Amino acid sequence: MRALWAYQKRWRTDYNWYAWLGLTILLCSAIWWSLLGAWQQQGNADQLADGLLFEHSKSFAGALFPASHTLLLKWLIFLLLAMFHNAAPIYACMTILVVLLSVTGLAYGLHRIASNSLVFGTLCLGLACVLILVPAQLFHGPTAPLNMAMLTGRNVEYVVYLGVLVLYLRAQAYWSIRWTTATLALAVLFASDQLFVPLSIGGGLLLMVVTAIHRYQLRDVAKRWLWGTGLAWILARVLLLALGRQVHVIGDITSPYGFISNWHELWSGLHFAAKALLLNLGITRADGPLAIIPAATNLMVGAAMAAAGTMVTRQVLHNHDEPTLAEGLSLMLVASTAAAIILFVCTDHPYAADARYLTISLFAGFVTLATYLRSVELESNILLAAGGILALAIMCGLTALTGHIRREVAHDPLRHRNQLVAQALAKHPEEVLVGNYWRVLPIKALTVHADQNVMPLRSCLQASESLRSITWQRDLRRHSFAYLLSLRPDGTPFSDCTLHTVEFRYGKPTSSAIIAGNRRNPEEVLLFYDRGADDTDRL
């Protein structure tokens, strides 16, 4: 009894309860916002496409994967989804799984850096508060999300990248087990997602420049990182060629974006880069009064990250002692983030929609913050007070997030339209559904066991270039089909089509059903071709 009392007293004194409480809140909040995110992304074609490509061996053999984002790391997950007929509950479970793997991997790294219970517990609460307010979607309609609650988004990839950097830091020579493992993992990561190519190359080059001027101890690490990156890029090309023998890999593993050409574009890039960094740290415009508290709290967390990153970088560069593993990792992540920002600013792309390219800043910020906090002495009362504020902000953030996503889903016109189309096809079945890529895949997912054949289009009459299967392409002269025609913009990146264009290509439909609008002013129409297309000369 006396031993148990002594253990409980020591447990309270060491604040182990605080660390476990912070970790529990982090994981429970991650489960909740990832579940909400999976619910919100049910109508996103990019969320569904990869799983549908694995539904059977023929669709996989004819799959068209983009070389820039093959998602090779997650193919096992998509295979499991297909085994369960790509059911919505399985999507939600898999989304929660990948989010937990990502969050737990980062939390484990933070604990290895700052094992003090008070510091670790506060870091977990800070991470939970930030992740809650990272928006799932930046705009209305099906777009790539910013947070990690999407199977086809970037989440576990960042944890793999962190592990690669740690292995390069710990490797003592080329071709050692750690260096080889890191290079092979990086090759698979490159083949899975090309974003990490410029992150690794740019980060290695920046670290090489900095260490050549200030810090010679990390120069060998930078060299091994760069050589490993070069070899990994070659291996990724070979891996993509090998995959091309089984599936179709479309495009190249190079960036599709060109460079900016004037000062106006440079200023615009800087402006949106700053906004993207804030969004990735959960610093968003408040959605209601409850979101003000977590947004303000995240602003303070972001300021602490910036200060910690500056202090750690200065300490590593000007201290003559050998840098620790945490300090080296922090500097490598800061270099990768700087490379991502430079690339973000200097390339010509739709900045407002591409904040997800700077998510590496979230991981770099918390790693540098943990590295700094473990080297300073803070009173327990200060950390406990910070934890109390963060806990309050987390509760407010979860409440605000839940209400926001419920309103978004309830007032989503595309979700309602997709359900109407699925109901119309149940009453008037056709062999193939033809139409907008962003619409036909979510409608397919609404059919029983997703058995509706679809032909996703990238424009009125042209098939999608990727994220579809060749086996989905049917001869519409010999198969009945329905064409989903949107006569007014529906919020998806799809060109406007007219009834005249469709009839010129396929002939007059057998019948039609109005999905949105009315007979006098139709907004969306489902055209039925029970006998297939009759304009054989134009197909």
Helices and strands as residue ranges (DSSP letters): H 2-13, H 16-40, G 41-43, H 45-53, H 57-61, E 63-66, G 67-69, G 72-74, H 75-83, H 88-113, H 117-133, H 156-170, H 177-192, H 196-213, H 219-243, E 248-250, H 263-280, G 289-291, H 292-318, H 325-346, G 351-353, G 355-358, H 360-373, H 380-410, H 413-427, E 432-436, H 437-446, G 448-450, E 453-457, E 468-469, G 470-472, E 481-486, H 499-506, E 511-517, E 522-529, G 536-538
